Amino acid sequence: MYKRFISIILFIYCLAISGCGGGSSANDINGTPVANTFSNSCIIEDYPDAATSTYILPYPVDEQFNVVKGNCAQFGHNIGEFGDLRYTYDFAMPLGTEILAARAGVVVSIVESFTDGNATPLEANYVSIQHEDGTFAQYVHIAENSVPLTIGQNVAQGMVIALSGDSGVTSAPKLHFEVINSPFEGCVPTEEIGDCQSIPVTFKNADPQTGALIEDQIYNALPF
């Protein structure tokens, strides 16, 4: 079930971003820019206070990477028939960069058998981690055979969970990161497809601290 869900998400995502085109920029209803808002559907007030966020940036302290695709992007990170995937970030990363658990949880799914650079829909490696509140973090496009974890394993926040890669359809190495709200099994092609609900995420150790991460902004990971 988990693998099927991720395959669905990756299929629609890869179709939408083939070539990794950017989105149009706009402002929310309050006039405050929110990470590449193609529509007015990403509202700054919907994001948790970064100072008390339960998430850290998914890469090591003192590393810094660019958000190459932000929330509410025109291509891929938006709302469609496969649910609400607007609250997703893509970080540009060199191959082999350590990916950290943004939040503690339990490993529920791993796919790491696809080769890097395959440029093939449905063939992106990923790790899914469930948090104590029932949400799931998805770490996608990771490198082949780079996951030092097992299904059911508990992971601490900041633990290395994989290495970055470029498996699946992507024009450059990157990490696709999103948090999906429960129920996880609702994210399948049924009449309940709208249950694929991504949620706004902030990171307590992001520098600069902008709350919602802004597209084309570089963020340094501070100690947490």
PyMOL commands that set and color helices and strands:
alter all, ss='L'
color gray80, all
select helices_A, chain A and resi 2-17+44-46+50-52+184-186+193-195
alter helices_A, ss='H'
color red, helices_A
select strands_A, chain A and resi 64-69+79-80+83-84+88-92+98-100+105-111+125-130+136-142+154-155+160-163+174-181+197-198+206-207+218-221
alter strands_A, ss='S'
color yellow, strands_A
deselect
rebuild
show_as cartoon
